[in-house]
Amino acid sequence: MIRLIVVLLFIAIYGSDGRAQPSTTKVSPDLDVEFLSAEVLRFPKPIRLGAGPAAIEYQEALVLKLRVDRQAFDAQPPSMEPYLYIGRRDFRIFHIDRADNRNDLTLTFHIPNWTQLDDGAPFVLTIDHGAPVRDPGRYARGTGPRFNRSLIVDKR
């Protein structure tokens, strides 16, 4: 009798099959991006990011715009900001355009020292911070966009 009660409690608590349990989905740490534009701009006033001695200030930068799928982007853990890697250098998102309910987002990056970027390097947007530096072979054969100096429009 006690065994029957234990079995019934087990079924009631844990369900009789896997369908009763929430499914877990694995989210890829890398996001596919599409190149939109690259413009070198001079800003009327210097842009200052951060505070104190670690602050970065610049008045001129490569403004890079990339498109990413909204659902894939929003499925990433909210506590982990994706970084954009171009070769061995990483960049944080400057702005996210969420103005409407489109299926994609436009991400803007400011790259002050853009002349140091490697021509032909892949664009890698990932929450796996450091992966493109630790394992560049993982991204070398990717089919996504690559940095191409000839696509930069100088608007200074």
N, C-alpha and C positions, 0 to 999 in steps of 0.2 A: 504494500500500500504506500509506504513512504517513497519507494522508488518511483511509483507512478506519479505521485505528487511532484517529486523533483523533476521528472521528465516533463510534466505539463508546465511547471514553472519555467523551466529552461526554454521550452517552445514559446511560451507567452512572452518572455523577456527578449529572447534573441531572434524570434521569428522562425518559421519553418523552412525558409529558403533564402538564398542570397538576394532575391528581388526585394525583400522587405528591408534590406539594409541600404543605406545611401551608398551610391557608387563613388569611387574615388577616381579622379582623372588626373593624369600627370601633365603638368604644364611645362612646355619646352622653355628653357631659360633664354633661348634666342628668338628674336622676332624678325620676320621678313620685312624688309623696307624697300620702298620704291623712291628713286631719286626724283626730286621735283625741280630744284634750282640751287644755284651757287652764285652768290654775288658778293663782291668785295665792297663794303660800305664804310664811309667815314661818318661818325655820329656827331651831331652838333655839340653835345656835351659828353664828356667821358662817362663810360659805364663802369660802375664799381660793384663788384660782387664780393660779399663777405665783409668782415670787419677786422679791425686791428692790423697787425703786421702781416697776417696771412691773406689780406684782401688783395684782389686782383683788379686792376684798373686798366681800361683800354679805350681808345677812341676810334679804332679802326679794326675791322674783323671780316673774316669770311662768314657770311650768313648763309648757312646751309639749311635747306628745307627738304625733309623726307616725309613720305607718307607711310603709315602703318595701319594695319587692320585694328579697328577699335575694340572688337571683342577679344582678340589675342592680347592686345595691350592691357585692357582692363582685367584680364584673367591672371595677370602677374600678381605676385604678393604685393599688397599695398605698402609694405614697409621696405621694399627693395626697388629703388629707382634704377631703371635700365640705363646703362652707359653706352655711348656710341664709341666704337673703336674704329680708327682708320690707321691701319698698320699697328704700330705699338703704342699709339697715343690714344688716350680716352677723353671723352667730353661729356659733360652733363647737358641735359635738356635745358634750353633757355626759356622756351615757351611751348605750350601745347594748345593748338587751336581746336576748341570744342564748341564752336559757335552754333552748330546745328546738329541734327540727328543723323548725319551721314554715317555710313558703315566704316569710314576711315577717319584717322586723325592726321593733322599736319604737325610735325615736330620741327621746331626751329632750334638750331645750334649756332652759337657764336664761337668762331675759332680765330683768336687773335694772331697766333703765329702760324698761319696757314701755309706759308712758304716752306715750312719744315715737313709737310706731309708727303708721304711717298706716293708718287703717281702710280696708279694701278692697284693700290691697296684696297681690299674689300671693305665695305661698310658693314660693320657687325654691331647690331643693337642687342645687348644681352644684360641679364641680371647676374650672370655668372662672371662677376667682376674679376678681371685679370685673365680669363680664359684665352682670349686671342693672343696674349703675350706668352702665357705658359704653353699653349698648344697651337701655334700658328698653322700647322699642317691641317688641323681640323677645319679651318676656314679658307685655306688656300685654293681649294677647288670649287668653292661655292659658286652658285649661279647668280647670286644677287649682284647689285650694282657695285661698281668700283670707283674710287676717286680718280677723276680725270681732269687735269688742269685746263684742258682745252674747253671745258664746259663752263668755266668760271667767267662771269661777266663783271668787269671792273666798273663800278659806278661811283668811284671816289670823286 
